Structures are given as C-alpha cells and as structure tokens.
Amino acid sequence: MNLILHLLIDAAVIFGMAYILPQVDVKSFGTALLVAIVLGLLNATVGWVLRGIGDVVTLGIVSFVIRLVVTALLLKLVDRFFSGLTINGFWPALVIALAVAVAGAVLDQAFAPDMNVATDTN
C-alpha cells in the first residue's frame, strides 16, 4: 500500500511541477505515473549504485545532495525514453527531484509509527 501511495504522490508531484515550471511538459497523469514507476525502478537499481559510489567518494558527508543529483540525472534519462515527458535543462530536473524528495519525506513522516506515544501500564 505504501509503495502505491508513493508512486501516486510522485506522479502527482511530477505532473504538478509541469504546471509550475515552464521548462517541463508532461502530457497526462498516466504519463506522469509511468515516469514515477520507471524512476522508482531506476532509483532502486542504477541510482543505488551511483549513490553508493558518490557516498564512498564523499564519505557520506553530502549524501542528500548526491541523492538529489542522481535522481535529477535519472529524470533526464527517463526524459529521453518517454515522448510524453520533456524536461529542458538540468535545473528543472533538480527542482523536480527536490520536490519528489520532500513529498516522500512528508509521506514517510505521516505514516511512520509514532514512537513518542506514552503507553498506559495500569
């Protein structure tokens, strides 16, 4: 369930960013959903390797920045495969990567189990 929700939120963010950024064009929500699925698969495979290499080189100091840059590069790669997605430039891809990361963090925080709940032991 969490995976489906993440994919839908990512697709909504990608589709929404197309309205905000003039350099980004997404033909439909279905295209955005397909882009979110492919981006998730690439992030789980190729992105994992690239982030690992980047973290080793920088000793994990700038891990968040590396994650954003790798996601932006993967978005540009997905842009080459889909005719329904156009991202003109690296900076709009980086903005979309940041928006997807923030949306994912908010979603994870919303569905994380609350560890600060006091239990009644009476």
C-alpha positions in Angstrom: 0.0 0.0 0.0 2.8 2.4 0.9 4.5 1.8 -2.5 1.3 2.5 -4.4 0.8 5.7 -2.4 4.4 6.8 -3.0 4.0 6.2 -6.7 0.8 8.2 -6.9 2.3 11.1 -4.9 5.4 11.1 -7.0 3.3 11.1 -10.2 1.2 14.0 -8.7 4.4 15.9 -7.9 5.8 15.4 -11.4 2.5 16.3 -13.0 2.1 19.4 -10.8 5.7 20.6 -11.4 4.8 20.6 -15.1 2.3 23.4 -14.4 4.7 25.3 -12.3 7.9 25.0 -14.3 7.7 26.2 -18.0 10.7 24.0 -18.9 8.7 20.8 -18.0 5.9 19.3 -20.1 4.0 16.1 -19.1 1.2 15.1 -21.5 -1.0 13.3 -18.9 -1.2 12.0 -15.4 -0.8 8.5 -16.9 2.5 9.5 -18.4 3.5 11.0 -15.0 2.5 7.7 -13.3 4.6 5.7 -15.8 7.5 8.1 -15.3 7.2 7.7 -11.5 7.3 3.9 -11.9 10.3 3.9 -14.2 12.1 6.5 -12.0 11.4 4.3 -8.9 12.9 1.2 -10.7 15.9 3.2 -11.9 16.5 4.7 -8.4 16.3 1.2 -6.9 18.9 -0.2 -9.3 21.1 2.2 -11.1 20.5 5.0 -8.6 21.5 2.8 -5.7 24.9 2.0 -7.4 25.5 5.7 -8.3 24.6 6.9 -4.8 26.8 4.3 -3.2 29.8 5.4 -5.3 29.1 9.0 -4.5 28.8 8.3 -0.8 32.1 6.4 -0.8 33.9 9.2 -2.6 32.5 11.9 -0.2 32.4 9.7 2.9 28.6 10.3 3.1 29.0 14.0 4.0 26.8 15.3 1.2 24.6 12.2 0.9 21.4 14.3 0.4 22.9 16.3 -2.3 24.2 13.2 -4.1 20.7 11.7 -3.8 19.1 14.8 -5.4 21.7 14.9 -8.2 21.4 11.2 -9.0 17.6 11.5 -9.1 17.8 14.5 -11.4 20.1 12.6 -13.7 17.8 9.7 -13.7 14.9 12.0 -14.5 16.8 13.4 -17.5 17.4 9.8 -18.6 13.7 9.0 -18.3 13.1 12.1 -20.3 15.0 10.6 -23.2 12.8 7.4 -23.2 9.3 9.0 -23.0 7.9 11.3 -25.7 5.2 12.4 -23.2 7.8 13.9 -20.9 10.0 16.9 -21.7 12.5 18.4 -19.3 14.5 21.2 -20.8 17.7 21.5 -18.7 19.2 20.0 -15.6 17.9 22.6 -13.1 14.2 21.8 -13.7 15.1 18.2 -13.2 16.9 19.1 -9.9 13.8 21.1 -8.8 11.5 18.1 -9.5 13.9 15.8 -7.7 13.8 18.1 -4.7 10.0 18.2 -4.8 9.8 14.4 -5.0 12.2 14.0 -2.1 10.3 16.5 0.1 6.9 14.9 -0.8 8.4 11.4 0.0 9.8 12.6 3.3 6.4 14.2 4.3 4.6 11.0 3.3 7.0 8.8 5.3 6.7 11.0 8.3 2.9 11.0 8.1 2.8 7.2 8.0 5.7 6.5 10.4 4.7 4.8 13.7 4.6 7.4 16.5 7.4 6.5 18.9 6.5 9.2 21.4 3.1 7.8 22.4 3.0 7.0 26.1 1.6 3.6 26.9 -0.8 3.1 29.8 0.5 0.4 32.0 -2.3 0.5 34.6 
